């Protein structure tokens, strides 16, 4: 009996641990999560593909590897960039489970499910709603300032440094802290980050409107405005703001951006023909 216990302890002590090359392989695979997106279980195939190096490392027995892959082929969907944090936490749990600690397959699935919703809610507004538009606008500014190809190069470099850097760091943080990460969801920090990104996005939108959106009036042709020199500048600024808000409103109401662009062309032609725009 004592011999069996010692053999079991030796087996647990010799359990393989994740190595640096496993984390690097998992990190690079994370960029392909969306490549096998499907309508039934969405990102499940991509997530299983990302974790496969860890599964191979941690579970020498084929039946254990099959069981691990099956639990990661269940439904999964979150913001792609935020997925790396989920991956790190799952790696922590899988390593503990393989080491013989009392962690069930249902617990791993439950943690994934608990994380993917909140992270999906914060990832899209921060990355797609704030960071990428701001970088796009900055790159456009570089192009319009006469630096040509350096604008797209700036966008490509900045976006990928931020995106890949966050992915790698989030994976490491998730692995290091494990399920303790879930405590952050109840602390209100996600709401704070989302609100801060929204405020920053609106602030930058205001700057871009003032810099790029131009609606030039010549209201001095109207008798009552003839001697008011600043009237054109005032109405131009107000019109630029209203025009931008109107375009956003139309797009949010599912009007195609193509139709919005055509509407702007028509508005400009009519305004110029009527002597209002210059």
ZIRA-V283823 format. One record per run of one state. SS is the DSSP state (H for helix, E for strand, C for the rest). FROM is the first residue (numbers start at 1). LEN is the number of residues. If there is no record, write none. Layout:
BEGIN
((SS;FROM;LEN) (SS;FROM;LEN))
END
This chain:
BEGIN
((C;1;1) (H;2;12) (C;14;6) (H;20;17) (C;37;1) (E;38;1) (C;39;3) (E;42;1) (C;43;1) (H;44;15) (C;59;3) (H;62;10) (C;72;4) (E;76;1) (C;77;6) (H;83;16) (C;99;6) (H;105;43) (C;148;2) (H;150;37) (C;187;2) (H;189;24) (C;213;4) (E;217;1) (C;218;1) (H;219;3) (C;222;1) (H;223;3) (C;226;5) (H;231;22) (C;253;4) (H;257;17) (C;274;3) (E;277;1) (C;278;1))
END
